[in-house]
Amino acid sequence: MLNLLPITEKKFLRQEQQKRLFAILCFELFIFLVCVLLVMSAIAFFVLGEVASENYLSQQVQSENGSSEFMNFKYIILDYNKKMALVDSFYTNQANLSGAIDVLLSVKRPEGLYFNKLSLQANQQTGKTEIIVSGVSDDREGLLTFKNNIEAERKMQNINFSPESWISQKNINFNLTLDIKTP
């Protein structure tokens, strides 16, 4: 095909074609920007709606938390937490007194020897338990046998009978102090 138009006409048609292409590109860019703006505004409205609903819920929770019933529960829970801390410290710092009693009661006692009082004092630093025993023995031989049995036990140390324990021959009231190593 032959183009018989003059050069000025050709230039003018090319310029018109470029102007139309530029206008179409500008229009497409404008449509693209409008679509992006609409999507962004939809996202913004969604986020604003979520924020408003979260604000409403947080205000509702704050108003419920400020009620006197909730505050009462809060103070009750705080009080229980303090008590539980005391109980926990008691159990973690408590000595093994039952082990000391078990060692003392494992010593063979002759017939006619009975305990009246038993006092235990645990010492956390030394790991020993001081035991004070008061009791009654029918005769001195039974008390002497008990003394020998206690001295044979390795876990018991510092065994001391009161001097009054050895005065009588029969119906003896004795007092004994000793230390037991607790695990």
Summary of the structure (lengths in Angstrom):
residues: 183
radius of gyration: 48.3
end to end distance: 113.0
largest distance: 154.1
contacts: 432
relative contact order: 0.08
helix: 61%
strand: 22%
